[in-house]
Amino acid sequence: MSSDESDSTAPLPEGHRSGFVAIFGRPNAGKSTLLNRVLGQKIAIVTPKPQTTRRRLLGIRTTDESQMMFIDTPGYHRATGLLNERMVGNALRALPDSDVVLWMIDAERGPDSLESEIAERLPAGRSVVIALNKVDAVRKDALLPMIAHMAGVAPGADVIPVSALSGDGLPELLAAVRDMLPEGPRYYAGDTLTDESERGLVAEFIREKVMLQTGQEVPYAVAVTVDTFQEKPERNLSVIQATIHVERDSQKGILIGRGGQKLKSIGASARRDIETLLGTRVYLELFVRVQSQWTKRHRTLSEFGV
């Protein structure tokens, strides 16, 4: 997936920096919101529900001076159940592959004992930047104690207050991350935003709408697969069929809704985001399939990209 922000054919300046940045932290710290803000375009789904992100997602920010490859990761938590264990494993595997760890903290919630546990998981010798996020929701006199506390938890790390939602503090955060990256070439063309396929992004956008429009257990028992993806450039149209997988018949009933209205609403909302993503009109057809206990099986978790 590409953007037109940078010319990939231009010669690189002396001192050009590049590297991988793992966005790490507990659920709902704002990791995916930050990634979308950094890129200036939505590629990561965002909901108020914890464990929205299930796998790693690469977002690429290219400027004249640097190429920063951000890895959005699932929220780190004390996992119970196979699905959550796989998600935490996906997050932890991003750490040794990164040049910099961007540790996101929800300043509105404040650091707790889990932050000390996260600090122990950080690879020795790795550069760390701590982003105290959601500072627009916190009194200024409460920030200094948090900054001092995190400086003690992670000595040597830069601690920068930001708001991923508004962009406040983002230039300072990006400058700190860039300065920690090694000098190096571009690994991707300058107009590339992610290495994720359009099919993969479409599936995630649909899952986001399911999570936003259903409550209780349904969002955590849902996976989405794209069955067909046909591009019809002569009509400026993409025709997509996708299946929403759930674990029980009761969940299927909730998703479909009375007279199919819930499924229609999910499809209409997802279609708007997909049209923005693809830059075409979209015909989207959704199906719901019951796949018993898929969250408890390694094979189906792998099939669904977790």
Backbone as CSV, one residue per row, in Angstrom:
resi,resn,N_x,N_y,N_z,CA_x,CA_y,CA_z,C_x,C_y,C_z
1,MET,0.848,-1.191,0.000,0.000,0.000,0.000,0.881,1.237,0.000
2,SER,0.518,2.227,-0.812,1.415,3.358,-1.032,0.733,4.686,-0.785
3,SER,1.583,5.689,-0.584,1.158,7.075,-0.474,2.051,7.877,-1.402
4,ASP,1.741,9.144,-1.620,2.544,9.950,-2.535,3.408,10.976,-1.817
5,GLU,3.734,10.726,-0.527,4.403,11.750,0.267,5.862,11.956,-0.107
6,SER,6.553,10.933,-0.612,7.994,11.051,-0.781,8.439,10.431,-2.085
7,ASP,9.441,10.996,-2.711,9.990,10.499,-3.968,11.061,9.466,-3.673
8,SER,10.773,8.195,-4.007,11.705,7.120,-3.670,12.939,7.133,-4.554
9,THR,12.918,7.927,-5.650,14.073,7.950,-6.549,15.088,9.026,-6.161
10,ALA,14.742,9.912,-5.232,15.655,10.988,-4.855,16.857,10.423,-4.106
11,PRO,18.050,10.997,-4.329,19.234,10.516,-3.591,19.077,10.777,-2.105
12,LEU,19.607,9.862,-1.295,19.485,9.997,0.147,20.538,10.954,0.678
13,PRO,20.185,11.802,1.633,21.164,12.735,2.193,22.162,12.002,3.086
14,GLU,23.283,12.622,3.305,24.268,12.060,4.229,23.655,11.975,5.626
15,GLY,23.900,10.872,6.306,23.359,10.692,7.646,21.925,10.197,7.676
16,HIS,21.401,9.725,6.546,20.040,9.184,6.495,19.903,8.028,7.498
17,ARG,18.837,8.036,8.274,18.629,7.019,9.301,17.442,6.121,8.933
18,SER,17.537,4.862,9.338,16.430,3.936,9.086,16.478,2.813,10.108
19,GLY,15.311,2.242,10.383,15.267,1.127,11.322,13.853,0.819,11.756
20,PHE,13.741,-0.238,12.563,12.449,-0.735,13.017,12.164,-0.254,14.443
21,VAL,10.911,0.151,14.652,10.476,0.699,15.930,9.274,-0.111,16.411
22,ALA,9.427,-0.869,17.488,8.332,-1.653,18.039,7.493,-0.782,18.955
23,ILE,6.206,-0.616,18.635,5.279,0.117,19.505,4.712,-0.896,20.484
24,PHE,5.076,-0.744,21.750,4.815,-1.780,22.750,4.119,-1.160,23.954
25,GLY,3.309,-1.949,24.625,2.644,-1.449,25.827,1.396,-2.256,26.127
26,ARG,0.707,-1.878,27.182,-0.474,-2.610,27.605,-1.653,-2.301,26.679
27,PRO,-2.743,-3.084,26.752,-3.908,-2.801,25.910,-4.465,-1.398,26.145
28,ASN,-5.007,-0.817,25.079,-5.661,0.488,25.125,-4.742,1.631,25.525
29,ALA,-3.443,1.473,25.290,-2.520,2.573,25.562,-2.490,3.584,24.424
30,GLY,-3.083,3.234,23.275,-3.116,4.152,22.134,-2.104,3.832,21.052
31,LYS,-1.626,2.596,21.005,-0.574,2.222,20.038,-1.052,2.357,18.596
32,SER,-2.234,1.810,18.310,-2.748,1.857,16.938,-3.145,3.274,16.535
33,THR,-3.698,4.025,17.477,-4.028,5.431,17.197,-2.767,6.207,16.856
34,LEU,-1.690,5.943,17.575,-0.425,6.618,17.290,0.086,6.251,15.906
35,LEU,0.031,4.969,15.556,0.515,4.554,14.239,-0.245,5.279,13.136
36,ASN,-1.559,5.327,13.229,-2.346,6.021,12.208,-1.994,7.500,12.145
37,ARG,-1.764,8.116,13.299,-1.398,9.535,13.340,-0.040,9.764,12.692
38,VAL,0.911,8.881,12.978,2.260,9.002,12.416,2.227,8.894,10.893
39,LEU,1.387,7.980,10.386,1.329,7.754,8.939,0.447,8.766,8.215
40,GLY,-0.465,9.403,8.958,-1.395,10.323,8.315,-2.493,9.605,7.558
41,GLN,-2.654,8.319,7.812,-3.679,7.513,7.146,-4.002,6.313,8.021
42,LYS,-5.245,5.881,7.995,-5.649,4.748,8.808,-5.255,3.437,8.161
43,ILE,-4.428,2.661,8.865,-4.188,1.274,8.455,-4.447,0.329,9.631
44,ALA,-4.416,0.849,10.864,-4.626,0.027,12.056,-6.019,0.288,12.601
45,ILE,-6.723,-0.779,12.979,-8.060,-0.597,13.524,-7.974,-0.139,14.977
46,VAL,-8.981,0.619,15.396,-8.991,1.212,16.730,-10.390,1.068,17.311
47,THR,-10.489,0.494,18.517,-11.753,0.452,19.242,-11.465,0.696,20.724
48,PRO,-12.488,1.018,21.511,-12.264,1.182,22.962,-12.052,-0.148,23.683
49,LYS,-12.276,-1.263,23.002,-12.193,-2.567,23.653,-10.745,-3.047,23.717
50,PRO,-10.333,-3.657,24.824,-8.970,-4.191,24.914,-8.756,-5.352,23.949
51,GLN,-7.495,-5.598,23.640,-7.102,-6.693,22.738,-7.703,-6.553,21.337
52,THR,-7.863,-5.297,20.875,-8.323,-5.099,19.496,-7.266,-5.590,18.509
53,THR,-6.008,-5.194,18.742,-4.911,-5.620,17.856,-4.500,-7.039,18.222
54,ARG,-4.449,-7.928,17.212,-4.135,-9.326,17.470,-2.789,-9.749,16.902
55,ARG,-2.270,-9.007,15.936,-1.011,-9.406,15.324,-0.208,-8.155,14.979
56,ARG,1.036,-8.384,14.620,1.893,-7.257,14.290,1.491,-6.631,12.961
57,LEU,1.596,-5.320,12.887,1.273,-4.582,11.669,2.374,-3.564,11.422
58,LEU,2.939,-3.575,10.246,4.034,-2.670,9.907,3.499,-1.411,9.236
59,GLY,3.907,-0.255,9.777,3.604,1.028,9.165,4.901,1.773,8.883
60,ILE,5.027,2.350,7.703,6.302,2.914,7.247,6.160,4.423,7.041
61,ARG,6.987,5.175,7.755,7.014,6.634,7.611,8.338,7.024,6.967
62,THR,8.252,7.583,5.772,9.450,7.971,5.027,9.498,9.484,4.861
63,THR,10.621,10.072,5.249,10.880,11.487,5.011,12.212,11.598,4.279
64,ASP,12.617,12.817,3.973,13.909,12.990,3.302,15.053,12.490,4.169
65,GLU,14.929,12.637,5.499,16.037,12.320,6.398,16.009,10.909,6.964
66,SER,14.858,10.211,6.880,14.780,8.914,7.559,13.656,8.050,6.998
67,GLN,13.757,6.772,7.308,12.653,5.846,7.086,12.458,5.059,8.382
68,MET,11.335,5.323,9.039,11.016,4.673,10.306,9.938,3.625,10.061
69,MET,10.249,2.384,10.406,9.325,1.271,10.191,8.736,0.872,11.540
70,PHE,7.502,1.321,11.772,6.833,1.104,13.050,6.099,-0.233,13.036
71,ILE,6.285,-1.010,14.105,5.595,-2.292,14.248,4.554,-2.132,15.345
72,ASP,3.280,-2.054,14.944,2.196,-2.015,15.922,2.009,-3.424,16.475
73,THR,1.884,-3.554,17.787,1.820,-4.871,18.416,0.569,-5.005,19.287
74,PRO,0.122,-6.244,19.526,-0.976,-6.439,20.482,-0.570,-5.947,21.869
75,GLY,-1.571,-5.590,22.667,-1.298,-5.106,24.010,-0.732,-6.201,24.905
76,TYR,0.287,-5.832,25.686,0.877,-6.793,26.618,-0.012,-6.892,27.857
77,HIS,-0.392,-8.118,28.210,-1.214,-8.352,29.391,-0.919,-9.740,29.930
78,ARG,-1.437,-10.020,31.104,-1.263,-11.348,31.695,-2.285,-12.270,31.055
79,ALA,-1.831,-13.024,30.083,-2.727,-13.733,29.187,-3.319,-14.981,29.827
80,THR,-4.604,-15.186,29.557,-5.272,-16.440,29.875,-5.975,-16.919,28.611
81,GLY,-5.801,-18.200,28.270,-6.411,-18.720,27.055,-5.450,-18.634,25.882
82,LEU,-5.636,-19.535,24.936,-4.706,-19.674,23.816,-4.651,-18.428,22.942
83,LEU,-5.809,-17.839,22.637,-5.826,-16.645,21.785,-4.989,-15.532,22.403
84,ASN,-5.201,-15.250,23.681,-4.453,-14.176,24.337,-2.970,-14.512,24.443
85,GLU,-2.645,-15.769,24.684,-1.236,-16.167,24.734,-0.560,-15.936,23.395
86,ARG,-1.255,-16.255,22.315,-0.683,-16.026,20.977,-0.490,-14.532,20.718
87,MET,-1.438,-13.725,21.157,-1.326,-12.285,20.950,-0.134,-11.704,21.698
88,VAL,0.032,-12.084,22.956,1.171,-11.596,23.732,2.476,-12.077,23.112
89,GLY,2.495,-13.325,22.635,3.681,-13.836,21.955,4.017,-13.027,20.717
90,ASN,2.987,-12.622,19.948,3.216,-11.784,18.769,3.852,-10.451,19.157
91,ALA,3.400,-9.887,20.278,3.960,-8.608,20.730,5.419,-8.774,21.152
92,LEU,5.711,-9.794,21.932,7.069,-9.977,22.461,8.067,-10.279,21.351
93,ARG,7.621,-10.981,20.316,8.555,-11.317,19.219,8.977,-10.097,18.417
94,ALA,8.244,-9.009,18.535,8.632,-7.789,17.815,9.808,-7.086,18.475
95,LEU,10.036,-7.330,19.762,11.052,-6.574,20.494,12.478,-6.850,20.015
96,PRO,12.909,-8.116,19.917,14.291,-8.338,19.470,14.536,-7.968,18.010
97,ASP,13.455,-7.818,17.227,13.591,-7.447,15.817,13.693,-5.941,15.617
98,SER,13.579,-5.170,16.691,13.510,-3.716,16.558,14.825,-3.052,16.936
99,ASP,15.020,-1.852,16.385,16.156,-1.017,16.766,15.808,-0.129,17.954
100,VAL,14.534,0.241,18.044,14.046,1.102,19.121,12.722,0.543,19.615
101,VAL,12.507,0.566,20.923,11.206,0.232,21.496,10.508,1.531,21.871
102,LEU,9.321,1.754,21.301,8.480,2.896,21.656,7.422,2.377,22.624
103,TRP,7.637,2.643,23.896,6.803,2.100,24.969,5.687,3.090,25.256
104,MET,4.455,2.678,24.986,3.295,3.549,25.181,2.686,3.322,26.559
105,ILE,2.447,4.431,27.267,1.817,4.398,28.593,0.552,5.254,28.535
106,ASP,-0.535,4.730,29.054,-1.777,5.500,29.168,-1.665,6.400,30.390
107,ALA,-1.400,7.685,30.150,-1.205,8.613,31.269,-2.490,8.828,32.045
108,GLU,-3.632,8.685,31.405,-4.908,8.857,32.101,-5.087,7.757,33.140
109,ARG,-4.653,6.555,32.806,-4.734,5.445,33.740,-3.572,5.453,34.722
110,GLY,-2.407,5.854,34.216,-1.211,5.891,35.057,-0.500,4.549,35.085
111,PRO,0.824,4.568,35.297,1.584,3.316,35.359,1.250,2.530,36.619
112,ASP,1.336,1.198,36.516,1.109,0.352,37.682,2.109,-0.793,37.657
113,SER,1.814,-1.869,38.393,2.777,-2.964,38.510,3.066,-3.633,37.177
114,LEU,2.124,-3.564,36.246,2.360,-4.189,34.944,3.488,-3.489,34.188
115,GLU,3.676,-2.187,34.434,4.765,-1.470,33.754,6.119,-2.018,34.196
116,SER,6.248,-2.366,35.468,7.500,-2.966,35.933,7.736,-4.317,35.270
117,GLU,6.656,-5.064,35.065,6.759,-6.349,34.367,7.171,-6.138,32.915
118,ILE,6.602,-5.114,32.278,6.967,-4.802,30.894,8.442,-4.412,30.823
119,ALA,8.912,-3.613,31.790,10.317,-3.178,31.791,11.257,-4.380,31.796
120,GLU,10.879,-5.429,32.503,11.716,-6.630,32.558,11.738,-7.381,31.240
121,ARG,10.734,-7.142,30.395,10.656,-7.820,29.101,11.475,-7.116,28.018
122,LEU,11.883,-5.880,28.263,12.596,-5.126,27.238,13.980,-5.720,27.007
123,PRO,14.404,-5.864,25.754,15.719,-6.446,25.482,16.839,-5.572,26.048
124,ALA,17.821,-6.197,26.640,18.958,-5.466,27.209,19.678,-4.687,26.117
125,GLY,20.023,-3.447,26.433,20.785,-2.635,25.498,19.967,-1.985,24.396
126,ARG,18.661,-2.255,24.348,17.831,-1.662,23.294,17.463,-0.232,23.648
127,SER,17.499,0.670,22.662,17.068,2.055,22.880,15.569,2.087,23.141
128,VAL,15.161,2.888,24.122,13.751,2.962,24.516,13.305,4.413,24.588
129,VAL,12.150,4.693,23.981,11.464,5.973,24.149,10.111,5.675,24.779
130,ILE,9.788,6.372,25.856,8.499,6.192,26.529,7.581,7.334,26.129
131,ALA,6.416,6.983,25.557,5.412,7.976,25.203,4.310,7.945,26.254
132,LEU,4.226,9.016,27.044,3.114,9.152,27.992,1.928,9.693,27.216
133,ASN,1.012,8.813,26.846,-0.072,9.160,25.934,-1.318,9.642,26.689
134,LYS,-2.188,10.323,25.960,-3.463,10.848,26.473,-3.240,11.958,27.502
135,VAL,-2.166,12.728,27.312,-1.877,13.784,28.285,-2.903,14.906,28.231
136,ASP,-3.681,14.970,27.132,-4.727,15.980,27.052,-5.855,15.691,28.043
137,ALA,-5.868,14.477,28.617,-6.906,14.121,29.599,-6.371,14.118,31.031
138,VAL,-5.141,14.625,31.218,-4.488,14.568,32.531,-4.080,15.975,32.960
139,ARG,-4.257,16.293,34.236,-3.801,17.583,34.758,-2.282,17.667,34.667
140,LYS,-1.779,18.848,34.306,-0.341,19.019,34.107,0.465,18.709,35.363
141,ASP,-0.106,19.023,36.547,0.652,18.781,37.767,0.748,17.292,38.113
142,ALA,-0.006,16.454,37.380,0.081,15.003,37.598,1.118,14.357,36.682
143,LEU,1.584,15.097,35.676,2.500,14.518,34.700,3.919,14.356,35.247
144,LEU,4.397,15.376,35.998,5.777,15.311,36.479,6.049,14.087,37.346
145,PRO,5.157,13.726,38.279,5.402,12.489,39.040,5.436,11.245,38.161
146,MET,4.582,11.220,37.125,4.590,10.067,36.208,5.893,9.985,35.436
147,ILE,6.364,11.142,34.953,7.633,11.171,34.213,8.770,10.692,35.115
148,ALA,8.787,11.170,36.361,9.834,10.759,37.300,9.741,9.268,37.603
149,HIS,8.529,8.772,37.758,8.344,7.348,38.054,8.868,6.485,36.903
150,MET,8.508,6.842,35.661,8.920,6.022,34.514,10.422,6.138,34.268
151,ALA,11.008,7.284,34.611,12.460,7.418,34.498,13.156,6.461,35.454
152,GLY,12.512,6.184,36.589,13.067,5.214,37.521,12.853,3.787,37.079
153,VAL,11.711,3.514,36.446,11.420,2.163,35.961,12.313,1.799,34.789
154,ALA,12.570,2.758,33.915,13.393,2.516,32.720,14.483,3.579,32.640
155,PRO,15.544,3.438,33.441,16.623,4.436,33.441,17.241,4.593,32.044
156,GLY,17.458,5.840,31.673,18.070,6.113,30.376,17.086,6.310,29.248
157,ALA,15.823,5.970,29.456,14.822,6.149,28.404,14.347,7.593,28.359
158,ASP,14.093,8.102,27.167,13.443,9.403,27.021,11.965,9.238,27.358
159,VAL,11.408,10.159,28.140,9.992,10.135,28.479,9.354,11.389,27.888
160,ILE,8.408,11.191,26.953,7.848,12.317,26.212,6.326,12.300,26.313
161,PRO,5.708,13.360,26.840,4.245,13.444,26.886,3.678,13.686,25.485
162,VAL,2.640,12.939,25.119,2.038,13.083,23.796,0.532,12.870,23.877
163,SER,-0.137,13.240,22.811,-1.520,12.839,22.585,-1.596,12.269,21.175
164,ALA,-1.750,10.956,21.084,-1.860,10.325,19.766,-3.116,10.798,19.050
165,LEU,-4.136,11.167,19.817,-5.399,11.589,19.218,-5.281,12.953,18.543
166,SER,-4.637,13.901,19.228,-4.543,15.265,18.692,-3.238,15.533,17.955
167,GLY,-2.211,14.730,18.234,-0.902,14.967,17.633,0.019,15.814,18.487
168,ASP,-0.452,16.276,19.643,0.406,17.060,20.534,1.625,16.233,20.952
169,GLY,2.804,16.842,20.866,4.031,16.171,21.262,4.591,15.214,20.227
170,LEU,3.868,15.024,19.120,4.321,14.054,18.117,5.642,14.449,17.454
171,PRO,5.862,15.718,17.085,7.163,16.069,16.484,8.330,15.746,17.403
172,GLU,8.172,16.023,18.703,9.247,15.728,19.651,9.468,14.221,19.769
173,LEU,8.389,13.457,19.767,8.496,12.001,19.859,9.202,11.428,18.636
174,LEU,8.800,11.865,17.460,9.408,11.346,16.233,10.879,11.735,16.141
175,ALA,11.212,12.939,16.590,12.615,13.362,16.567,13.457,12.488,17.487
176,ALA,12.912,12.162,18.663,13.658,11.317,19.601,13.868,9.921,19.034
177,VAL,12.827,9.371,18.404,12.942,8.038,17.804,13.950,8.064,16.654
178,ARG,13.845,9.056,15.799,14.753,9.149,14.646,16.202,9.214,15.099
179,ASP,16.475,9.988,16.115,17.859,10.154,16.560,18.436,8.869,17.148
180,MET,17.592,7.936,17.553,18.070,6.667,18.099,18.290,5.597,17.028
181,LEU,17.820,5.854,15.821,17.974,4.868,14.751,19.375,4.937,14.165
182,PRO,19.885,3.809,13.674,21.200,3.821,13.024,21.130,4.457,11.648
183,GLU,22.271,4.904,11.156,22.324,5.355,9.768,22.133,4.153,8.861
184,GLY,21.357,4.348,7.797,21.098,3.224,6.909,20.264,3.645,5.718
185,PRO,20.012,2.693,4.810,19.288,2.984,3.565,17.780,2.903,3.768
186,ARG,17.041,3.148,2.708,15.615,2.867,2.708,15.413,1.391,2.381
187,TYR,14.538,0.764,3.138,14.216,-0.639,2.897,12.968,-0.797,2.043
188,TYR,12.176,0.280,1.953,10.952,0.270,1.161,10.919,1.520,0.289
189,ALA,10.189,1.441,-0.806,9.988,2.618,-1.649,9.380,3.738,-0.821
190,GLY,9.720,4.953,-1.165,9.327,6.093,-0.351,7.836,6.300,-0.233
191,ASP,7.038,5.734,-1.166,5.593,5.929,-1.104,4.865,4.740,-0.471
192,THR,5.592,3.799,0.119,4.976,2.623,0.729,4.604,2.916,2.181
193,LEU,3.348,2.647,2.541,2.879,2.875,3.904,2.896,1.610,4.755
194,THR,2.730,0.456,4.136,2.691,-0.805,4.871,2.980,-1.951,3.917
195,ASP,3.415,-3.077,4.492,3.585,-4.282,3.682,2.374,-5.194,3.796
196,GLU,1.352,-4.765,4.539,0.133,-5.549,4.674,-0.659,-5.510,3.371
197,SER,-1.242,-6.629,2.984,-2.033,-6.683,1.751,-3.353,-5.941,1.935
198,GLU,-3.931,-5.514,0.817,-5.232,-4.859,0.880,-6.287,-5.810,1.433
199,ARG,-6.192,-7.090,1.090,-7.139,-8.068,1.625,-7.047,-8.127,3.153
200,GLY,-5.813,-8.110,3.663,-5.630,-8.157,5.100,-6.208,-6.941,5.796
201,LEU,-6.003,-5.762,5.206,-6.539,-4.542,5.796,-8.061,-4.527,5.744
202,VAL,-8.625,-5.001,4.636,-10.082,-5.065,4.505,-10.678,-5.956,5.591
203,ALA,-10.072,-7.117,5.826,-10.560,-8.030,6.858,-10.536,-7.360,8.226
204,GLU,-9.469,-6.617,8.514,-9.368,-5.941,9.803,-10.393,-4.814,9.929
205,PHE,-10.643,-4.075,8.849,-11.628,-2.992,8.911,-13.021,-3.551,9.211
206,ILE,-13.326,-4.707,8.644,-14.619,-5.337,8.930,-14.677,-5.762,10.393
207,ARG,-13.592,-6.370,10.884,-13.575,-6.811,12.281,-13.723,-5.623,13.226
208,GLU,-13.124,-4.489,12.877,-13.275,-3.293,13.702,-14.743,-2.911,13.853
209,LYS,-15.493,-2.938,12.760,-16.909,-2.546,12.830,-17.720,-3.548,13.638
210,VAL,-17.348,-4.830,13.568,-18.014,-5.822,14.408,-17.769,-5.497,15.884
211,MET,-16.527,-5.178,16.220,-16.191,-4.868,17.605,-16.916,-3.630,18.093
212,LEU,-17.060,-2.630,17.230,-17.698,-1.379,17.626,-19.213,-1.523,17.770
213,GLN,-19.809,-2.438,17.006,-21.267,-2.528,16.979,-21.831,-3.711,17.762
214,THR,-20.985,-4.479,18.415,-21.459,-5.571,19.261,-20.796,-5.462,20.626
215,GLY,-21.400,-6.087,21.618,-20.862,-5.985,22.969,-20.600,-7.339,23.584
216,GLN,-20.093,-7.302,24.794,-19.825,-8.488,25.597,-18.881,-9.451,24.895
217,GLU,-19.269,-10.712,24.729,-18.305,-11.713,24.282,-18.109,-11.753,22.779
218,VAL,-19.012,-11.161,22.002,-18.961,-11.329,20.544,-17.651,-10.836,19.926
219,PRO,-17.159,-9.621,20.266,-15.942,-9.129,19.597,-14.741,-10.053,19.749
220,TYR,-14.655,-10.775,20.859,-13.485,-11.599,21.124,-13.606,-12.988,20.525
221,ALA,-14.761,-13.295,19.954,-14.966,-14.587,19.297,-15.083,-14.424,17.788
222,VAL,-14.644,-13.281,17.271,-14.824,-12.955,15.855,-13.483,-12.941,15.123
223,ALA,-13.488,-13.558,13.951,-12.388,-13.412,12.991,-13.020,-13.158,11.626
224,VAL,-12.266,-12.541,10.732,-12.786,-12.207,9.404,-11.821,-12.706,8.342
225,THR,-12.365,-13.349,7.315,-11.560,-13.736,6.149,-12.192,-13.131,4.900
226,VAL,-11.359,-12.694,3.973,-11.835,-12.183,2.690,-11.824,-13.342,1.707
227,ASP,-12.988,-13.681,1.198,-13.134,-14.847,0.327,-12.843,-14.517,-1.137
228,THR,-13.372,-13.411,-1.616,-13.101,-12.974,-2.989,-12.849,-11.474,-2.993
229,PHE,-11.963,-11.043,-3.891,-11.601,-9.625,-4.004,-11.371,-9.359,-5.489
230,GLN,-12.368,-8.781,-6.131,-12.300,-8.539,-7.572,-12.241,-7.041,-7.839
231,GLU,-11.225,-6.641,-8.591,-11.107,-5.244,-8.987,-11.645,-5.062,-10.396
232,LYS,-12.501,-4.074,-10.563,-13.084,-3.771,-11.868,-12.777,-2.314,-12.195
233,PRO,-11.533,-2.063,-12.664,-11.108,-0.670,-12.862,-11.955,0.088,-13.872
234,GLU,-12.515,-0.620,-14.837,-13.322,0.077,-15.841,-14.580,0.686,-15.215
235,ARG,-14.977,0.156,-14.050,-16.153,0.678,-13.348,-15.762,1.365,-12.040
236,ASN,-14.452,1.514,-11.806,-13.965,2.087,-10.550,-14.631,1.393,-9.364
237,LEU,-14.586,0.041,-9.373,-15.341,-0.754,-8.418,-14.505,-1.923,-7.910
238,SER,-14.603,-2.205,-6.625,-14.034,-3.410,-6.040,-15.181,-4.230,-5.457
239,VAL,-15.235,-5.498,-5.846,-16.293,-6.401,-5.376,-15.667,-7.369,-4.371
240,ILE,-16.170,-7.329,-3.147,-15.544,-8.086,-2.057,-16.594,-8.941,-1.360
241,GLN,-16.247,-10.200,-1.148,-17.050,-11.079,-0.304,-16.196,-11.501,0.882
242,ALA,-16.750,-11.421,2.075,-15.991,-11.751,3.276,-16.875,-12.533,4.244
243,THR,-16.210,-13.357,5.064,-16.912,-14.162,6.057,-16.488,-13.744,7.459
244,ILE,-17.482,-13.536,8.314,-17.244,-13.271,9.724,-17.418,-14.594,10.473
245,HIS,-16.373,-15.040,11.124,-16.398,-16.318,11.830,-16.669,-16.072,13.320
246,VAL,-17.592,-16.843,13.876,-17.892,-16.793,15.300,-17.850,-18.211,15.863
247,GLU,-18.002,-18.315,17.189,-17.882,-19.627,17.830,-19.222,-20.288,18.134
248,ARG,-20.303,-19.503,18.244,-21.575,-20.084,18.655,-22.734,-19.531,17.817
249,ASP,-23.802,-20.309,17.745,-24.997,-19.888,17.009,-25.579,-18.610,17.595
250,SER,-25.507,-18.457,18.924,-26.058,-17.247,19.545,-25.306,-16.004,19.073
251,GLN,-24.003,-16.130,18.886,-23.207,-14.997,18.398,-23.562,-14.675,16.953
252,LYS,-23.820,-15.704,16.176,-24.243,-15.491,14.786,-25.549,-14.716,14.748
253,GLY,-26.481,-15.075,15.633,-27.754,-14.366,15.670,-27.598,-12.902,16.027
254,ILE,-26.714,-12.624,16.983,-26.461,-11.230,17.365,-25.879,-10.448,16.197
255,LEU,-24.944,-11.057,15.478,-24.293,-10.380,14.354,-25.262,-10.081,13.216
256,ILE,-26.137,-11.018,12.942,-27.075,-10.811,11.837,-28.153,-9.813,12.239
257,GLY,-28.659,-9.962,13.471,-29.675,-9.035,13.952,-31.041,-9.297,13.365
258,ARG,-32.022,-8.596,13.894,-33.399,-8.772,13.415,-33.524,-8.323,11.963
259,GLY,-33.973,-9.241,11.124,-34.130,-8.920,9.711,-32.820,-8.623,9.001
260,GLY,-31.701,-9.038,9.615,-30.397,-8.803,8.999,-29.884,-7.396,9.159
261,GLN,-30.523,-6.581,10.022,-30.177,-5.163,10.112,-28.788,-4.917,10.707
262,LYS,-28.391,-5.725,11.703,-27.065,-5.512,12.300,-25.961,-5.777,11.281
263,LEU,-26.091,-6.855,10.536,-25.071,-7.186,9.536,-25.020,-6.112,8.446
264,LYS,-26.189,-5.597,8.059,-26.219,-4.523,7.063,-25.515,-3.273,7.581
265,SER,-25.726,-2.965,8.859,-25.092,-1.780,9.452,-23.577,-1.951,9.517
266,ILE,-23.124,-3.138,9.914,-21.686,-3.419,9.952,-21.093,-3.285,8.556
267,GLY,-21.771,-3.846,7.567,-21.276,-3.782,6.194,-21.214,-2.366,5.659
268,ALA,-22.242,-1.562,5.945,-22.264,-0.182,5.450,-21.137,0.635,6.059
269,SER,-20.901,0.458,7.359,-19.837,1.199,8.026,-18.459,0.764,7.522
270,ALA,-18.269,-0.545,7.366,-16.989,-1.046,6.863,-16.743,-0.592,5.429
271,ARG,-17.785,-0.579,4.633,-17.634,-0.200,3.227,-17.092,1.220,3.083
272,ARG,-17.525,2.127,3.936,-17.051,3.511,3.844,-15.537,3.582,4.075
273,ASP,-15.050,2.869,5.085,-13.610,2.875,5.350,-12.836,2.182,4.243
274,ILE,-13.390,1.109,3.709,-12.699,0.364,2.651,-12.623,1.200,1.381
275,GLU,-13.667,1.955,1.089,-13.636,2.832,-0.096,-12.545,3.891,0.047
276,THR,-12.381,4.442,1.254,-11.298,5.397,1.485,-9.942,4.729,1.304
277,LEU,-9.819,3.508,1.819,-8.561,2.777,1.700,-8.208,2.488,0.248
278,LEU,-9.164,1.990,-0.520,-8.897,1.529,-1.880,-8.998,2.639,-2.926
279,GLY,-9.725,3.696,-2.607,-9.920,4.769,-3.584,-10.862,4.381,-4.703
280,THR,-11.747,3.408,-4.445,-12.748,2.984,-5.427,-14.095,2.842,-4.739
281,ARG,-15.148,2.697,-5.543,-16.420,2.276,-4.978,-16.290,0.808,-4.579
282,VAL,-17.041,0.394,-3.585,-16.934,-0.976,-3.076,-18.320,-1.594,-2.967
283,TYR,-18.444,-2.806,-3.510,-19.615,-3.638,-3.242,-19.154,-4.710,-2.270
284,LEU,-19.718,-4.703,-1.066,-19.272,-5.605,-0.005,-20.418,-6.523,0.398
285,GLU,-20.155,-7.825,0.349,-21.132,-8.826,0.765,-20.546,-9.621,1.928
286,LEU,-21.291,-9.680,3.035,-20.805,-10.338,4.241,-21.613,-11.601,4.541
287,PHE,-20.919,-12.619,5.016,-21.534,-13.857,5.467,-21.071,-14.120,6.901
288,VAL,-21.847,-14.904,7.638,-21.482,-15.272,9.007,-21.434,-16.792,9.098
289,ARG,-20.348,-17.299,9.653,-20.161,-18.746,9.773,-19.801,-19.101,11.211
290,VAL,-20.417,-20.138,11.736,-20.086,-20.635,13.065,-18.945,-21.645,12.943
291,GLN,-17.857,-21.376,13.649,-16.696,-22.267,13.673,-16.358,-22.516,15.143
292,SER,-16.891,-23.582,15.680,-16.843,-23.839,17.113,-15.414,-23.867,17.650
293,GLN,-15.206,-23.097,18.741,-13.956,-23.105,19.510,-12.716,-22.761,18.665
294,TRP,-12.879,-21.899,17.686,-11.714,-21.561,16.849,-10.638,-20.842,17.654
295,THR,-11.014,-20.130,18.709,-10.015,-19.405,19.502,-9.159,-20.334,20.355
296,LYS,-9.534,-21.592,20.427,-8.812,-22.554,21.273,-7.984,-23.548,20.465
297,ARG,-7.839,-23.295,19.164,-7.134,-24.237,18.295,-5.997,-23.533,17.561
298,HIS,-4.810,-24.097,17.664,-3.640,-23.505,16.999,-3.865,-23.377,15.481
299,ARG,-4.454,-24.401,14.890,-4.611,-24.407,13.425,-5.493,-23.251,12.953
300,THR,-6.656,-23.092,13.579,-7.549,-22.016,13.128,-6.983,-20.641,13.479
301,LEU,-6.300,-20.519,14.600,-5.669,-19.251,14.928,-4.652,-18.863,13.857
302,SER,-3.881,-19.830,13.405,-2.912,-19.557,12.332,-3.609,-19.202,11.038
303,GLU,-4.706,-19.908,10.723,-5.453,-19.600,9.507,-5.997,-18.181,9.523
304,PHE,-6.355,-17.701,10.716,-6.913,-16.363,10.841,-5.844,-15.309,11.142
305,GLY,-4.574,-15.687,11.044,-3.484,-14.725,11.119,-3.093,-14.303,12.517
306,VAL,-3.470,-15.074,13.525,-3.109,-14.707,14.910,-1.845,-15.445,15.327
